[in-house]
Amino acid sequence: SGPTMASNVTNKTDPRSMNSRVFIGNLNTLVVKKSDVEAIFSKYGKIVGCSVHKGFAFVQYVNERNARAAVAGEDGRMIAGQVL
């Protein structure tokens, strides 16, 4: 992966990191890959971290404003047949 890829680190526990992190639940991770998650969520701001797990993912933004915008924009959206 090139230098534009976000890291896999989304588990920092400092308050700033936690406030700028988005939990993406009910994700069809059999179909949706890390690169897909980054492509969908990068329109809300610079993603510094993204981790995909079974059925869910986390996206770490630079700031809380990006995270809020992403939640507002993507909540309830259907991706790969499942509603986030």
Phi and psi restraints in degrees (range 20) as a CNS / XPLOR table:
assign (resid 1 and name C) (resid 2 and name N)
       (resid 2 and name CA) (resid 2 and name C) 1.0 -80.1 20.0 2
assign (resid 2 and name N) (resid 2 and name CA)
       (resid 2 and name C) (resid 3 and name N) 1.0 -177.6 20.0 2
assign (resid 2 and name C) (resid 3 and name N)
       (resid 3 and name CA) (resid 3 and name C) 1.0 -70.2 20.0 2
assign (resid 3 and name N) (resid 3 and name CA)
       (resid 3 and name C) (resid 4 and name N) 1.0 -12.7 20.0 2
assign (resid 3 and name C) (resid 4 and name N)
       (resid 4 and name CA) (resid 4 and name C) 1.0 -83.1 20.0 2
assign (resid 4 and name N) (resid 4 and name CA)
       (resid 4 and name C) (resid 5 and name N) 1.0 -11.0 20.0 2
assign (resid 4 and name C) (resid 5 and name N)
       (resid 5 and name CA) (resid 5 and name C) 1.0 -69.6 20.0 2
assign (resid 5 and name N) (resid 5 and name CA)
       (resid 5 and name C) (resid 6 and name N) 1.0 140.7 20.0 2
assign (resid 5 and name C) (resid 6 and name N)
       (resid 6 and name CA) (resid 6 and name C) 1.0 -75.3 20.0 2
assign (resid 6 and name N) (resid 6 and name CA)
       (resid 6 and name C) (resid 7 and name N) 1.0 156.1 20.0 2
assign (resid 6 and name C) (resid 7 and name N)
       (resid 7 and name CA) (resid 7 and name C) 1.0 -73.8 20.0 2
assign (resid 7 and name N) (resid 7 and name CA)
       (resid 7 and name C) (resid 8 and name N) 1.0 173.6 20.0 2
assign (resid 7 and name C) (resid 8 and name N)
       (resid 8 and name CA) (resid 8 and name C) 1.0 -92.0 20.0 2
assign (resid 8 and name N) (resid 8 and name CA)
       (resid 8 and name C) (resid 9 and name N) 1.0 3.3 20.0 2
assign (resid 8 and name C) (resid 9 and name N)
       (resid 9 and name CA) (resid 9 and name C) 1.0 -84.8 20.0 2
assign (resid 9 and name N) (resid 9 and name CA)
       (resid 9 and name C) (resid 10 and name N) 1.0 110.9 20.0 2
assign (resid 9 and name C) (resid 10 and name N)
       (resid 10 and name CA) (resid 10 and name C) 1.0 -133.9 20.0 2
assign (resid 10 and name N) (resid 10 and name CA)
       (resid 10 and name C) (resid 11 and name N) 1.0 21.1 20.0 2
assign (resid 10 and name C) (resid 11 and name N)
       (resid 11 and name CA) (resid 11 and name C) 1.0 -119.1 20.0 2
assign (resid 11 and name N) (resid 11 and name CA)
       (resid 11 and name C) (resid 12 and name N) 1.0 18.4 20.0 2
assign (resid 11 and name C) (resid 12 and name N)
       (resid 12 and name CA) (resid 12 and name C) 1.0 -64.9 20.0 2
assign (resid 12 and name N) (resid 12 and name CA)
       (resid 12 and name C) (resid 13 and name N) 1.0 143.4 20.0 2
assign (resid 12 and name C) (resid 13 and name N)
       (resid 13 and name CA) (resid 13 and name C) 1.0 -106.2 20.0 2
assign (resid 13 and name N) (resid 13 and name CA)
       (resid 13 and name C) (resid 14 and name N) 1.0 3.6 20.0 2
assign (resid 13 and name C) (resid 14 and name N)
       (resid 14 and name CA) (resid 14 and name C) 1.0 -70.0 20.0 2
assign (resid 14 and name N) (resid 14 and name CA)
       (resid 14 and name C) (resid 15 and name N) 1.0 147.0 20.0 2
assign (resid 14 and name C) (resid 15 and name N)
       (resid 15 and name CA) (resid 15 and name C) 1.0 -56.7 20.0 2
assign (resid 15 and name N) (resid 15 and name CA)
       (resid 15 and name C) (resid 16 and name N) 1.0 -37.5 20.0 2
assign (resid 15 and name C) (resid 16 and name N)
       (resid 16 and name CA) (resid 16 and name C) 1.0 -62.6 20.0 2
assign (resid 16 and name N) (resid 16 and name CA)
       (resid 16 and name C) (resid 17 and name N) 1.0 -43.2 20.0 2
assign (resid 16 and name C) (resid 17 and name N)
       (resid 17 and name CA) (resid 17 and name C) 1.0 -65.7 20.0 2
assign (resid 17 and name N) (resid 17 and name CA)
       (resid 17 and name C) (resid 18 and name N) 1.0 -41.8 20.0 2
assign (resid 17 and name C) (resid 18 and name N)
       (resid 18 and name CA) (resid 18 and name C) 1.0 -66.1 20.0 2
assign (resid 18 and name N) (resid 18 and name CA)
       (resid 18 and name C) (resid 19 and name N) 1.0 -37.1 20.0 2
assign (resid 18 and name C) (resid 19 and name N)
       (resid 19 and name CA) (resid 19 and name C) 1.0 -71.8 20.0 2
assign (resid 19 and name N) (resid 19 and name CA)
       (resid 19 and name C) (resid 20 and name N) 1.0 -22.3 20.0 2
assign (resid 19 and name C) (resid 20 and name N)
       (resid 20 and name CA) (resid 20 and name C) 1.0 -104.0 20.0 2
assign (resid 20 and name N) (resid 20 and name CA)
       (resid 20 and name C) (resid 21 and name N) 1.0 17.3 20.0 2
assign (resid 20 and name C) (resid 21 and name N)
       (resid 21 and name CA) (resid 21 and name C) 1.0 -104.7 20.0 2
assign (resid 21 and name N) (resid 21 and name CA)
       (resid 21 and name C) (resid 22 and name N) 1.0 141.9 20.0 2
assign (resid 21 and name C) (resid 22 and name N)
       (resid 22 and name CA) (resid 22 and name C) 1.0 -117.6 20.0 2
assign (resid 22 and name N) (resid 22 and name CA)
       (resid 22 and name C) (resid 23 and name N) 1.0 127.9 20.0 2
assign (resid 22 and name C) (resid 23 and name N)
       (resid 23 and name CA) (resid 23 and name C) 1.0 -91.0 20.0 2
assign (resid 23 and name N) (resid 23 and name CA)
       (resid 23 and name C) (resid 24 and name N) 1.0 128.1 20.0 2
assign (resid 23 and name C) (resid 24 and name N)
       (resid 24 and name CA) (resid 24 and name C) 1.0 -113.5 20.0 2
assign (resid 24 and name N) (resid 24 and name CA)
       (resid 24 and name C) (resid 25 and name N) 1.0 105.6 20.0 2
assign (resid 24 and name C) (resid 25 and name N)
       (resid 25 and name CA) (resid 25 and name C) 1.0 -96.9 20.0 2
assign (resid 25 and name N) (resid 25 and name CA)
       (resid 25 and name C) (resid 26 and name N) 1.0 165.8 20.0 2
assign (resid 25 and name C) (resid 26 and name N)
       (resid 26 and name CA) (resid 26 and name C) 1.0 55.3 20.0 2
assign (resid 26 and name N) (resid 26 and name CA)
       (resid 26 and name C) (resid 27 and name N) 1.0 43.9 20.0 2
assign (resid 26 and name C) (resid 27 and name N)
       (resid 27 and name CA) (resid 27 and name C) 1.0 -95.4 20.0 2
assign (resid 27 and name N) (resid 27 and name CA)
       (resid 27 and name C) (resid 28 and name N) 1.0 133.2 20.0 2
assign (resid 27 and name C) (resid 28 and name N)
       (resid 28 and name CA) (resid 28 and name C) 1.0 -79.7 20.0 2
assign (resid 28 and name N) (resid 28 and name CA)
       (resid 28 and name C) (resid 29 and name N) 1.0 82.1 20.0 2
assign (resid 28 and name C) (resid 29 and name N)
       (resid 29 and name CA) (resid 29 and name C) 1.0 -76.4 20.0 2
assign (resid 29 and name N) (resid 29 and name CA)
       (resid 29 and name C) (resid 30 and name N) 1.0 -4.7 20.0 2
assign (resid 29 and name C) (resid 30 and name N)
       (resid 30 and name CA) (resid 30 and name C) 1.0 -70.8 20.0 2
assign (resid 30 and name N) (resid 30 and name CA)
       (resid 30 and name C) (resid 31 and name N) 1.0 -29.8 20.0 2
assign (resid 30 and name C) (resid 31 and name N)
       (resid 31 and name CA) (resid 31 and name C) 1.0 -105.3 20.0 2
assign (resid 31 and name N) (resid 31 and name CA)
       (resid 31 and name C) (resid 32 and name N) 1.0 -42.9 20.0 2
assign (resid 31 and name C) (resid 32 and name N)
       (resid 32 and name CA) (resid 32 and name C) 1.0 -88.5 20.0 2
assign (resid 32 and name N) (resid 32 and name CA)
       (resid 32 and name C) (resid 33 and name N) 1.0 125.1 20.0 2
assign (resid 32 and name C) (resid 33 and name N)
       (resid 33 and name CA) (resid 33 and name C) 1.0 -103.7 20.0 2
assign (resid 33 and name N) (resid 33 and name CA)
       (resid 33 and name C) (resid 34 and name N) 1.0 171.1 20.0 2
assign (resid 33 and name C) (resid 34 and name N)
       (resid 34 and name CA) (resid 34 and name C) 1.0 -55.3 20.0 2
assign (resid 34 and name N) (resid 34 and name CA)
       (resid 34 and name C) (resid 35 and name N) 1.0 -41.9 20.0 2
assign (resid 34 and name C) (resid 35 and name N)
       (resid 35 and name CA) (resid 35 and name C) 1.0 -64.5 20.0 2
assign (resid 35 and name N) (resid 35 and name CA)
       (resid 35 and name C) (resid 36 and name N) 1.0 -33.2 20.0 2
assign (resid 35 and name C) (resid 36 and name N)
       (resid 36 and name CA) (resid 36 and name C) 1.0 -68.3 20.0 2
assign (resid 36 and name N) (resid 36 and name CA)
       (resid 36 and name C) (resid 37 and name N) 1.0 -44.4 20.0 2
assign (resid 36 and name C) (resid 37 and name N)
       (resid 37 and name CA) (resid 37 and name C) 1.0 -59.5 20.0 2
assign (resid 37 and name N) (resid 37 and name CA)
       (resid 37 and name C) (resid 38 and name N) 1.0 -45.6 20.0 2
assign (resid 37 and name C) (resid 38 and name N)
       (resid 38 and name CA) (resid 38 and name C) 1.0 -63.1 20.0 2
assign (resid 38 and name N) (resid 38 and name CA)
       (resid 38 and name C) (resid 39 and name N) 1.0 -39.5 20.0 2
assign (resid 38 and name C) (resid 39 and name N)
       (resid 39 and name CA) (resid 39 and name C) 1.0 -64.6 20.0 2
assign (resid 39 and name N) (resid 39 and name CA)
       (resid 39 and name C) (resid 40 and name N) 1.0 -40.6 20.0 2
assign (resid 39 and name C) (resid 40 and name N)
       (resid 40 and name CA) (resid 40 and name C) 1.0 -69.9 20.0 2
assign (resid 40 and name N) (resid 40 and name CA)
       (resid 40 and name C) (resid 41 and name N) 1.0 -43.0 20.0 2
assign (resid 40 and name C) (resid 41 and name N)
       (resid 41 and name CA) (resid 41 and name C) 1.0 -93.7 20.0 2
assign (resid 41 and name N) (resid 41 and name CA)
       (resid 41 and name C) (resid 42 and name N) 1.0 -10.3 20.0 2
assign (resid 41 and name C) (resid 42 and name N)
       (resid 42 and name CA) (resid 42 and name C) 1.0 -70.1 20.0 2
assign (resid 42 and name N) (resid 42 and name CA)
       (resid 42 and name C) (resid 43 and name N) 1.0 -16.8 20.0 2
assign (resid 42 and name C) (resid 43 and name N)
       (resid 43 and name CA) (resid 43 and name C) 1.0 -70.7 20.0 2
assign (resid 43 and name N) (resid 43 and name CA)
       (resid 43 and name C) (resid 44 and name N) 1.0 -12.6 20.0 2
assign (resid 43 and name C) (resid 44 and name N)
       (resid 44 and name CA) (resid 44 and name C) 1.0 -93.8 20.0 2
assign (resid 44 and name N) (resid 44 and name CA)
       (resid 44 and name C) (resid 45 and name N) 1.0 -8.3 20.0 2
assign (resid 44 and name C) (resid 45 and name N)
       (resid 45 and name CA) (resid 45 and name C) 1.0 153.5 20.0 2
assign (resid 45 and name N) (resid 45 and name CA)
       (resid 45 and name C) (resid 46 and name N) 1.0 174.9 20.0 2
assign (resid 45 and name C) (resid 46 and name N)
       (resid 46 and name CA) (resid 46 and name C) 1.0 -70.9 20.0 2
assign (resid 46 and name N) (resid 46 and name CA)
       (resid 46 and name C) (resid 47 and name N) 1.0 124.4 20.0 2
assign (resid 46 and name C) (resid 47 and name N)
       (resid 47 and name CA) (resid 47 and name C) 1.0 -91.1 20.0 2
assign (resid 47 and name N) (resid 47 and name CA)
       (resid 47 and name C) (resid 48 and name N) 1.0 123.8 20.0 2
assign (resid 47 and name C) (resid 48 and name N)
       (resid 48 and name CA) (resid 48 and name C) 1.0 -100.2 20.0 2
assign (resid 48 and name N) (resid 48 and name CA)
       (resid 48 and name C) (resid 49 and name N) 1.0 -17.7 20.0 2
assign (resid 48 and name C) (resid 49 and name N)
       (resid 49 and name CA) (resid 49 and name C) 1.0 -153.4 20.0 2
assign (resid 49 and name N) (resid 49 and name CA)
       (resid 49 and name C) (resid 50 and name N) 1.0 146.4 20.0 2
assign (resid 49 and name C) (resid 50 and name N)
       (resid 50 and name CA) (resid 50 and name C) 1.0 -150.2 20.0 2
assign (resid 50 and name N) (resid 50 and name CA)
       (resid 50 and name C) (resid 51 and name N) 1.0 127.2 20.0 2
assign (resid 50 and name C) (resid 51 and name N)
       (resid 51 and name CA) (resid 51 and name C) 1.0 -131.9 20.0 2
assign (resid 51 and name N) (resid 51 and name CA)
       (resid 51 and name C) (resid 52 and name N) 1.0 132.8 20.0 2
assign (resid 51 and name C) (resid 52 and name N)
       (resid 52 and name CA) (resid 52 and name C) 1.0 -111.9 20.0 2
assign (resid 52 and name N) (resid 52 and name CA)
       (resid 52 and name C) (resid 53 and name N) 1.0 129.8 20.0 2
assign (resid 52 and name C) (resid 53 and name N)
       (resid 53 and name CA) (resid 53 and name C) 1.0 -122.7 20.0 2
assign (resid 53 and name N) (resid 53 and name CA)
       (resid 53 and name C) (resid 54 and name N) 1.0 179.5 20.0 2
assign (resid 53 and name C) (resid 54 and name N)
       (resid 54 and name CA) (resid 54 and name C) 1.0 -70.4 20.0 2
assign (resid 54 and name N) (resid 54 and name CA)
       (resid 54 and name C) (resid 55 and name N) 1.0 107.1 20.0 2
assign (resid 54 and name C) (resid 55 and name N)
       (resid 55 and name CA) (resid 55 and name C) 1.0 89.5 20.0 2
assign (resid 55 and name N) (resid 55 and name CA)
       (resid 55 and name C) (resid 56 and name N) 1.0 -4.1 20.0 2
assign (resid 55 and name C) (resid 56 and name N)
       (resid 56 and name CA) (resid 56 and name C) 1.0 -157.6 20.0 2
assign (resid 56 and name N) (resid 56 and name CA)
       (resid 56 and name C) (resid 57 and name N) 1.0 170.8 20.0 2
assign (resid 56 and name C) (resid 57 and name N)
       (resid 57 and name CA) (resid 57 and name C) 1.0 -150.2 20.0 2
assign (resid 57 and name N) (resid 57 and name CA)
       (resid 57 and name C) (resid 58 and name N) 1.0 163.3 20.0 2
assign (resid 57 and name C) (resid 58 and name N)
       (resid 58 and name CA) (resid 58 and name C) 1.0 -124.2 20.0 2
assign (resid 58 and name N) (resid 58 and name CA)
       (resid 58 and name C) (resid 59 and name N) 1.0 141.0 20.0 2
assign (resid 58 and name C) (resid 59 and name N)
       (resid 59 and name CA) (resid 59 and name C) 1.0 -122.3 20.0 2
assign (resid 59 and name N) (resid 59 and name CA)
       (resid 59 and name C) (resid 60 and name N) 1.0 129.2 20.0 2
assign (resid 59 and name C) (resid 60 and name N)
       (resid 60 and name CA) (resid 60 and name C) 1.0 -106.4 20.0 2
assign (resid 60 and name N) (resid 60 and name CA)
       (resid 60 and name C) (resid 61 and name N) 1.0 119.3 20.0 2
assign (resid 60 and name C) (resid 61 and name N)
       (resid 61 and name CA) (resid 61 and name C) 1.0 -97.3 20.0 2
assign (resid 61 and name N) (resid 61 and name CA)
       (resid 61 and name C) (resid 62 and name N) 1.0 171.9 20.0 2
assign (resid 61 and name C) (resid 62 and name N)
       (resid 62 and name CA) (resid 62 and name C) 1.0 -69.0 20.0 2
assign (resid 62 and name N) (resid 62 and name CA)
       (resid 62 and name C) (resid 63 and name N) 1.0 -40.9 20.0 2
assign (resid 62 and name C) (resid 63 and name N)
       (resid 63 and name CA) (resid 63 and name C) 1.0 -141.2 20.0 2
assign (resid 63 and name N) (resid 63 and name CA)
       (resid 63 and name C) (resid 64 and name N) 1.0 169.0 20.0 2
assign (resid 63 and name C) (resid 64 and name N)
       (resid 64 and name CA) (resid 64 and name C) 1.0 -66.9 20.0 2
assign (resid 64 and name N) (resid 64 and name CA)
       (resid 64 and name C) (resid 65 and name N) 1.0 -31.6 20.0 2
assign (resid 64 and name C) (resid 65 and name N)
       (resid 65 and name CA) (resid 65 and name C) 1.0 -60.8 20.0 2
assign (resid 65 and name N) (resid 65 and name CA)
       (resid 65 and name C) (resid 66 and name N) 1.0 -42.2 20.0 2
assign (resid 65 and name C) (resid 66 and name N)
       (resid 66 and name CA) (resid 66 and name C) 1.0 -61.0 20.0 2
assign (resid 66 and name N) (resid 66 and name CA)
       (resid 66 and name C) (resid 67 and name N) 1.0 -44.4 20.0 2
assign (resid 66 and name C) (resid 67 and name N)
       (resid 67 and name CA) (resid 67 and name C) 1.0 -63.1 20.0 2
assign (resid 67 and name N) (resid 67 and name CA)
       (resid 67 and name C) (resid 68 and name N) 1.0 -43.5 20.0 2
assign (resid 67 and name C) (resid 68 and name N)
       (resid 68 and name CA) (resid 68 and name C) 1.0 -62.6 20.0 2
assign (resid 68 and name N) (resid 68 and name CA)
       (resid 68 and name C) (resid 69 and name N) 1.0 -41.4 20.0 2
assign (resid 68 and name C) (resid 69 and name N)
       (resid 69 and name CA) (resid 69 and name C) 1.0 -63.3 20.0 2
assign (resid 69 and name N) (resid 69 and name CA)
       (resid 69 and name C) (resid 70 and name N) 1.0 -40.4 20.0 2
assign (resid 69 and name C) (resid 70 and name N)
       (resid 70 and name CA) (resid 70 and name C) 1.0 -64.9 20.0 2
assign (resid 70 and name N) (resid 70 and name CA)
       (resid 70 and name C) (resid 71 and name N) 1.0 -43.7 20.0 2
assign (resid 70 and name C) (resid 71 and name N)
       (resid 71 and name CA) (resid 71 and name C) 1.0 -62.4 20.0 2
assign (resid 71 and name N) (resid 71 and name CA)
       (resid 71 and name C) (resid 72 and name N) 1.0 -45.5 20.0 2
assign (resid 71 and name C) (resid 72 and name N)
       (resid 72 and name CA) (resid 72 and name C) 1.0 -63.9 20.0 2
assign (resid 72 and name N) (resid 72 and name CA)
       (resid 72 and name C) (resid 73 and name N) 1.0 -37.3 20.0 2
assign (resid 72 and name C) (resid 73 and name N)
       (resid 73 and name CA) (resid 73 and name C) 1.0 -81.4 20.0 2
assign (resid 73 and name N) (resid 73 and name CA)
       (resid 73 and name C) (resid 74 and name N) 1.0 -30.3 20.0 2
assign (resid 73 and name C) (resid 74 and name N)
       (resid 74 and name CA) (resid 74 and name C) 1.0 -108.6 20.0 2
assign (resid 74 and name N) (resid 74 and name CA)
       (resid 74 and name C) (resid 75 and name N) 1.0 -12.0 20.0 2
assign (resid 74 and name C) (resid 75 and name N)
       (resid 75 and name CA) (resid 75 and name C) 1.0 -61.4 20.0 2
assign (resid 75 and name N) (resid 75 and name CA)
       (resid 75 and name C) (resid 76 and name N) 1.0 126.7 20.0 2
assign (resid 75 and name C) (resid 76 and name N)
       (resid 76 and name CA) (resid 76 and name C) 1.0 87.3 20.0 2
assign (resid 76 and name N) (resid 76 and name CA)
       (resid 76 and name C) (resid 77 and name N) 1.0 -3.2 20.0 2
assign (resid 76 and name C) (resid 77 and name N)
       (resid 77 and name CA) (resid 77 and name C) 1.0 -72.7 20.0 2
assign (resid 77 and name N) (resid 77 and name CA)
       (resid 77 and name C) (resid 78 and name N) 1.0 145.7 20.0 2
assign (resid 77 and name C) (resid 78 and name N)
       (resid 78 and name CA) (resid 78 and name C) 1.0 -95.6 20.0 2
assign (resid 78 and name N) (resid 78 and name CA)
       (resid 78 and name C) (resid 79 and name N) 1.0 125.6 20.0 2
assign (resid 78 and name C) (resid 79 and name N)
       (resid 79 and name CA) (resid 79 and name C) 1.0 -129.5 20.0 2
assign (resid 79 and name N) (resid 79 and name CA)
       (resid 79 and name C) (resid 80 and name N) 1.0 125.3 20.0 2
assign (resid 79 and name C) (resid 80 and name N)
       (resid 80 and name CA) (resid 80 and name C) 1.0 51.3 20.0 2
assign (resid 80 and name N) (resid 80 and name CA)
       (resid 80 and name C) (resid 81 and name N) 1.0 42.1 20.0 2
assign (resid 80 and name C) (resid 81 and name N)
       (resid 81 and name CA) (resid 81 and name C) 1.0 81.6 20.0 2
assign (resid 81 and name N) (resid 81 and name CA)
       (resid 81 and name C) (resid 82 and name N) 1.0 3.1 20.0 2
assign (resid 81 and name C) (resid 82 and name N)
       (resid 82 and name CA) (resid 82 and name C) 1.0 -126.4 20.0 2
assign (resid 82 and name N) (resid 82 and name CA)
       (resid 82 and name C) (resid 83 and name N) 1.0 141.1 20.0 2
assign (resid 82 and name C) (resid 83 and name N)
       (resid 83 and name CA) (resid 83 and name C) 1.0 -86.2 20.0 2
assign (resid 83 and name N) (resid 83 and name CA)
       (resid 83 and name C) (resid 84 and name N) 1.0 127.1 20.0 2
